[in-house]
Every structure is written in structure tokens, then in C-alpha cells.
Amino acid sequence: MFWHVFKYRLKCLLRDRITLFWTLIFPLVLGTLFHFTFGHLTSDAEGFEAIKTAVIDDESYRGNTPFQEVLQALAEPGRDQFLDLVIVPAEEAERLLDEGSVVGVIRVGEDMELMVRRRGIRQSILKSFLDTYSQTMNTAQAIAVENPAASFEPRLSFTEEISFSGAKPDTNLGYFYALIAMTCVYGSYWGIRNTMHLQADQSPQGARRSIAPTRKTRIVLSDTLAALVITLGEVSLLLTYVHFAFGISFGDQLGLILLTSLVGSASGVALGNVVGTSVRGDENLKYVVLLIANLTLSFLAGLMWAPMKDMVSQRFPLLGYLNPAALIADCFYSLHIYSTLQRFWINIGVLCLITVVLSLVSAIHLRRERYASL
Amino acid sequence: MQVFRSYFKILRSNRVAILWNLGVFMVLAVFFSTTAPETNEDMFEPTRTRIAVINRDPGGVLAEGLEKHLEQVGQRVFLNDDEEELQDALFYRRVQYIAIIPEGFSQDFMEGNEGKVETVVIPNSTMSYYMDMSVDAFLNTARLHNVHGRSHTQTDLVRLVLSDLDTHTRVVMKQSGVSTDSEPNYQYFFNYCAYALLAMIVSGISSTMIAFNRPDLYMRNRCAPIPQRKVSLQILAGHGIFALACWSLLMILAMLLYGRSLSGSGLTLFYFGNTLAFTMVCLSIGFLLGDIIKNHNAQTGAVQVITLGLNFLGGVFVPQEVMSQSVLAVARFLPSFWFVQGNELITSLSDFSKASIMPVYTSILTQAGFAIAIAAVALLLRKERRMSQFA
């Protein structure tokens, strides 16, 4: 009987095209939009490119051979190219600056001068470069005065890039984690659909099923399983889609990714069950409550602004642990960035706990329900 | 006027959806425009990268000197020497650069056995390049003094280096014209208007059209003793007034939030005009959608997809300058692209000469073109269907 009910529940839910749209098509569309607008953002916006600079071609520039040599070395095309240089007369340089085709204009002189139109990291780098040049010249001169025979070695690099786990700290992944979390939590729309068809005062189907000679626990369990199977299927589809279409990597621990999806989907369905059973009112009210809950949870998990999740867990750690969406997103994050699994298991544990508590609450509301009239 | 009156009756019954969109917009607009930094443009100040310095060489005077130097260049965020904490902070950009000074660094350095500062960075980022330069500047100068025997103690060395590094190139900020290059908060607001206008107007207009297009209702109205032309005109007037009302509401909001800085910029009317052009686009889209779609469920889905799609791809949520070229090439075929472009052009207006204002007008007219084209398609489809309906 269990599988019979399950089968028809599955069919019934899958025919609900609107819920299917919101729980499957909508996340896919959102994922696509995410990818096209900022899929490449970190590398482009934060990535270093040779800085477009104009140097004013005048007497003092032509007279300053050491500076010319330094500039030439830095403008050498290649992977380490630092400056993208044009050497032009003063008016031309200012025109280029006004147009925005160069970041800054260098005027060579006794003291160097930099002309810019706005503040920014590239401008700061140019200033820092000129500072370092002048300062090194001064230091070297001071040394040469004391010791005319001193010879100078080339500058060294004193930094070495290391990485704790080899994972790239790409904030934009946070949006995809939040999107998957949202899809899991959207399983609540299947959960609430089920409760509408379970309670006698909510729908004719509910009334009919309440008097059917099948045990209520069996109906509830098979309904929930159907919702869970659909949600898990949707989440898996989304994962497959963003992985293969956009190359978003979730790490190689497939088993743990599936576990997160499963537990996440379960928490979503449980959330829907709770709202469907414990909010008193008509269908519209329940859906509005659920919609607001889902949006709030997803927002706090970083769907609209990825650093949100981190901000919440920094300032209100408890809130971070109570939000299933944030926990799901954090599971994916932990799998990606940490070399150990401690935080992952804590998240999964809390997520299971939330699911159990939510399920218990809806069970209390559902059992032994009696109606004076329908 | 019956049609006109019932238009607003229908609208009233859909107020929850419309107000919901307005609410979401207001939360987003206020949230994002308050988080956007407001900078003073008159003086040049170097960008301060958020950095964490983990000093594993306690007591090393040289290491402390380096710490001090980096604190001057960057904006220091204090973090514990804990791997997970550091990774979290870097991933979510609480810090953009982490420098770890290894144990025994100062002593080794003095003995000519120079070690390296370990850095955890956003790979290839401009910020990490900048901070690497600062670390190198400090240590190369220290090495220069050290190799040439100019100091014998770490304290001496640090004093020498810090005084050397206190060399500052003169930076001239070139200003030309009325506005600066920073993006003022209200630019974000006007960009987000695209979201609010689309969501409100498209859902409002399509809701009323779905109601008027219900076959039984439509047929009854057709045989009512009122000319079809009047019905259409009244519905159209309803659309226009509703769209204008949404637009005015947002513009009033803009004046309330940014009135002072806006009127100071002298650009208010340009922003208003650009937003009005986009309002027309929204009206046409709502008109088209209302004709194609039959029921409310499909409508909510379509409104969300259209709104989010146009906003994301047009560069409302993510600045156009950082979007990839290929996406932008496609985005040119979307009206929202021209709306955002218009806002950006207006913000960067440096004078009101014909040559600088022309591009702004181009953006506005392009949007008007989109509005007309979409409306034409809608009318064509409508005519086609009406013909087949009663054939």
C-alpha cells in the first residue's frame, strides 16, 4: 500500500506544473543568469592587467636615462608586464587621461608627479611604484655618498604565495552555493502541497484521504518520500547543469555532495510541512508565509549578496546555525575550501536536527486532528 | 469611464503583488546604496586594501617594523592565526591579502639569510600585486641598508627604512567639469529602478489585461453599447496613468533619499528622462505579456523571469564594466542595457555641451525605439489573433 500511495503521490505532484516551474525551472534560469553576469567576475574584475600609463615626453624625461630603463623593463610585453606605456607630449597625455584611455600620467622631474582622474587601486599602484623608485634612488644615493665604491644588486622578491588547501577563494561560488541551498529549501513547496492534500479542512482531497482506510502515518510518510524524491532529483539536476554547463566545481567528494543535497532537501520538505500544518488560515496565507520564509532564508544564505552568509555567521552565529539554507550553502563551501571535514559534519548534524524538529512539530499538528464541521 | 474605473478596480485587487515588488526594491535599494562607499574626491588617497598580518616572529623588531609599514599601506583587519578563520575571511573578502611572517624571520634577515613572507591571496589579483609591492619595498630597502652595513641593530634598521619609505610622490587630481568619476549612491538607486519598474508595471499591466482578455468577458464587452475604440482608449489611458504613477513614485523616492546631492549635480532631469524612457519600455513589455499570457500563474513566472533576466543581463545588479564582453554583446539587444548605459553616461557627464549630451540622448531614444518596437509586435499579434478568433 505504501508504494501504491507513493506512486500516485509522485504522479500527482509532478503534474503540478507551477510548483515544478518554481522549484526546477526558476533555479536553472537563475543559475544561468548568475553564470552569464558574473561567472567570470573574479578573474576579470580583480585580475591584474598591465596598467595603461602615459609618460610626458619632455626634456626631463629624455634626460633621465635610469628612469627610462626602468620603465622599459616594466613595459616589456609578457606575463609579468607591469605598465602599458605610451610616451607622448603633455597635451596628448592629458587628452588620453580625460578619455579614460590611460589610468595616470607621469611627469618626470626632480620630483616625480602623477596625474590621475580618480582614486583607485591602479592609481595607487602607480603612486606606489613612483614612491618606491624615488625612495630607492634616494637610499642608493645616500649609500653611494658614504661609500662611492658600493655596487647594487637587483631587487628581490620577498613574497611567496601559499595556499591552505589549494582551493581558489572565488566569492562568486558563494552565489551558486546559495542557489543550491535555495533549491533545497524550495522543496518546501512540495511539502506544503502535500499538507494541503492531507488535512481535511484544506481541500476535498484532504477530506477524502482522511476517511480512507489507510493508516495516516503511512500516507504521510509516502507523501513526504515523494516530495523528497522530487526535490532531490531537482537539486541533482541543478548540480549537474551548473557543473557541466558552466564548469562550477563542487569538489570530488560526490558521496558527501549527494548527502548534503539529500539532507538539505529533507529540511526543505520538512519546512513546507510545518508551514502547511501550523499556520492557521487559507492556502494563500500559507503560501505567502512560506514565500517570505524562503526568501529570507535564501537572502541570509547569500543568494542576493554572497558575503551575507559570512556576515551573519560573524555577527549572529546562532542565526547562521538556525538557517537551513545557510547550513546547506556552508556544507558546499566547507567541502570546497577546507582540507578537513569537521565543519561539514557539524553542519550536516545541525541540519538533521532541524529537520527532525520541524518534522516533529508538523507531526504533532497533524495527528488526531478532529473537525467539528467541514 | 466605466472601463477606466474597472481598470483600477482590477489593479487594486492585484495590489499585493505590486506592493511586494516595491517593498523588495526599497529594501534592496536602501541596502545597496548605503553599503556603496561614499568617497571624497578632492584629495588623492591611495586605496587601502584590507589585509591581515600574521606575525609568527614575536619579538622580532624587523617583523614588527614590516607590520607597521603594512598597516600604513593597507587597512588592517585583526584575525587569529587559524587556518579556517583566515580562509573564511579571504573567501568572503573581509580581507583581500594575508601576509604571514615566518618564525625567526628578523634574525635570519639580519644575518643575510633572507626568508620570504608567505602570502595567501586572491590569485593574480590587483590587490595582491599592490601589497606584494609594499612588502618588497620595505624589505628591499632593509636589505640595501643591511648589505651595505649601514645599521647594526634591528631597531636602527627599521628606523632607517621607515624614514626612507616616507617618500611621497605628488599626485594631482585632474577634475574637469561638473561631476566626478566616483559612482554616487543615487546611480545605484536609478539602476535598481529598472527592477522596480519592470516588476511593478509588467505585473500590473499584464494582470489587468488578463482580466479584460478573458474570452467570456471580452465577448460580453464587445457587444456592450460602447465603441471598441473607446474601450481600448480607456484601457490604454489606464496603462499610461498606472505606469506614470509608478514612475513618479520612484522619482519622489529618489528625491526624498538623495534630493540634496542630486540637485547639486544638476543631472536630475536627465535621470528622470532616462527612467521615463525605461518606463515606456516596461509598459510595452507588460502590454505584450498581457496579450500572450492567459492566467495568473503563468504570469508570475513570466514576470520573474523577464524582470530578473533583463536586470541581470542588462547590468543592473552587476556593473557593466565588469561583465564579460561576449555577454555585453548580447545584452546590447536588451532595453535594460541602454537604460543602465544611460545612467552611467549621465553620471559621467562632465559638461553640458552638445557632444557630451548626445550619447545620453542616444540611449534614451534607443529605449524609446525598443518601447515602440515591442508595442508594435504586441499590436500585430493582437490583430492576428482577433482575426482568427472571429473568423
Boltz contact constraints between the chains, C-beta under 6 A:
constraints:
  - contact:
      token1: [A, 18]
      token2: [B, 297]
      max_distance: 6.0
  - contact:
      token1: [A, 21]
      token2: [B, 301]
      max_distance: 6.0
  - contact:
      token1: [A, 29]
      token2: [B, 305]
      max_distance: 6.0
  - contact:
      token1: [A, 33]
      token2: [B, 312]
      max_distance: 6.0
  - contact:
      token1: [A, 36]
      token2: [B, 327]
      max_distance: 6.0
  - contact:
      token1: [A, 37]
      token2: [B, 312]
      max_distance: 6.0
  - contact:
      token1: [A, 37]
      token2: [B, 318]
      max_distance: 6.0
  - contact:
      token1: [A, 38]
      token2: [B, 318]
      max_distance: 6.0
  - contact:
      token1: [A, 40]
      token2: [B, 324]
      max_distance: 6.0
  - contact:
      token1: [A, 41]
      token2: [B, 322]
      max_distance: 6.0
  - contact:
      token1: [A, 44]
      token2: [B, 322]
      max_distance: 6.0
  - contact:
      token1: [A, 45]
      token2: [B, 322]
      max_distance: 6.0
  - contact:
      token1: [A, 46]
      token2: [B, 122]
      max_distance: 6.0
  - contact:
      token1: [A, 46]
      token2: [B, 125]
      max_distance: 6.0
  - contact:
      token1: [A, 47]
      token2: [B, 124]
      max_distance: 6.0
  - contact:
      token1: [A, 48]
      token2: [B, 124]
      max_distance: 6.0
  - contact:
      token1: [A, 48]
      token2: [B, 126]
      max_distance: 6.0
  - contact:
      token1: [A, 48]
      token2: [B, 129]
      max_distance: 6.0
  - contact:
      token1: [A, 112]
      token2: [B, 169]
      max_distance: 6.0
  - contact:
      token1: [A, 113]
      token2: [B, 170]
      max_distance: 6.0
  - contact:
      token1: [A, 114]
      token2: [B, 169]
      max_distance: 6.0
  - contact:
      token1: [A, 114]
      token2: [B, 171]
      max_distance: 6.0
  - contact:
      token1: [A, 115]
      token2: [B, 172]
      max_distance: 6.0
  - contact:
      token1: [A, 115]
      token2: [B, 174]
      max_distance: 6.0
  - contact:
      token1: [A, 117]
      token2: [B, 174]
      max_distance: 6.0
  - contact:
      token1: [A, 117]
      token2: [B, 181]
      max_distance: 6.0
  - contact:
      token1: [A, 118]
      token2: [B, 181]
      max_distance: 6.0
  - contact:
      token1: [A, 121]
      token2: [B, 47]
      max_distance: 6.0
  - contact:
      token1: [A, 121]
      token2: [B, 126]
      max_distance: 6.0
  - contact:
      token1: [A, 124]
      token2: [B, 46]
      max_distance: 6.0
  - contact:
      token1: [A, 124]
      token2: [B, 47]
      max_distance: 6.0
  - contact:
      token1: [A, 125]
      token2: [B, 130]
      max_distance: 6.0
  - contact:
      token1: [A, 127]
      token2: [B, 46]
      max_distance: 6.0
  - contact:
      token1: [A, 127]
      token2: [B, 169]
      max_distance: 6.0
  - contact:
      token1: [A, 127]
      token2: [B, 171]
      max_distance: 6.0
  - contact:
      token1: [A, 128]
      token2: [B, 133]
      max_distance: 6.0
  - contact:
      token1: [A, 130]
      token2: [B, 169]
      max_distance: 6.0
  - contact:
      token1: [A, 131]
      token2: [B, 167]
      max_distance: 6.0
  - contact:
      token1: [A, 131]
      token2: [B, 169]
      max_distance: 6.0
  - contact:
      token1: [A, 132]
      token2: [B, 137]
      max_distance: 6.0
  - contact:
      token1: [A, 134]
      token2: [B, 167]
      max_distance: 6.0
  - contact:
      token1: [A, 135]
      token2: [B, 164]
      max_distance: 6.0
  - contact:
      token1: [A, 135]
      token2: [B, 165]
      max_distance: 6.0
  - contact:
      token1: [A, 135]
      token2: [B, 167]
      max_distance: 6.0
  - contact:
      token1: [A, 139]
      token2: [B, 141]
      max_distance: 6.0
  - contact:
      token1: [A, 139]
      token2: [B, 144]
      max_distance: 6.0
  - contact:
      token1: [A, 139]
      token2: [B, 164]
      max_distance: 6.0
  - contact:
      token1: [A, 143]
      token2: [B, 148]
      max_distance: 6.0
  - contact:
      token1: [A, 150]
      token2: [B, 148]
      max_distance: 6.0
  - contact:
      token1: [A, 155]
      token2: [B, 140]
      max_distance: 6.0
  - contact:
      token1: [A, 158]
      token2: [B, 116]
      max_distance: 6.0
  - contact:
      token1: [A, 158]
      token2: [B, 117]
      max_distance: 6.0
  - contact:
      token1: [A, 158]
      token2: [B, 135]
      max_distance: 6.0
  - contact:
      token1: [A, 158]
      token2: [B, 136]
      max_distance: 6.0
  - contact:
      token1: [A, 158]
      token2: [B, 139]
      max_distance: 6.0
  - contact:
      token1: [A, 159]
      token2: [B, 117]
      max_distance: 6.0
  - contact:
      token1: [A, 159]
      token2: [B, 119]
      max_distance: 6.0
  - contact:
      token1: [A, 159]
      token2: [B, 132]
      max_distance: 6.0
  - contact:
      token1: [A, 159]
      token2: [B, 135]
      max_distance: 6.0
  - contact:
      token1: [A, 160]
      token2: [B, 116]
      max_distance: 6.0
  - contact:
      token1: [A, 160]
      token2: [B, 118]
      max_distance: 6.0
  - contact:
      token1: [A, 161]
      token2: [B, 119]
      max_distance: 6.0
  - contact:
      token1: [A, 161]
      token2: [B, 121]
      max_distance: 6.0
  - contact:
      token1: [A, 162]
      token2: [B, 118]
      max_distance: 6.0
  - contact:
      token1: [A, 164]
      token2: [B, 83]
      max_distance: 6.0
  - contact:
      token1: [A, 164]
      token2: [B, 87]
      max_distance: 6.0
  - contact:
      token1: [A, 169]
      token2: [B, 90]
      max_distance: 6.0
  - contact:
      token1: [A, 169]
      token2: [B, 91]
      max_distance: 6.0
  - contact:
      token1: [A, 169]
      token2: [B, 122]
      max_distance: 6.0
  - contact:
      token1: [A, 171]
      token2: [B, 93]
      max_distance: 6.0
  - contact:
      token1: [A, 307]
      token2: [B, 92]
      max_distance: 6.0
  - contact:
      token1: [A, 310]
      token2: [B, 92]
      max_distance: 6.0
  - contact:
      token1: [A, 337]
      token2: [B, 87]
      max_distance: 6.0
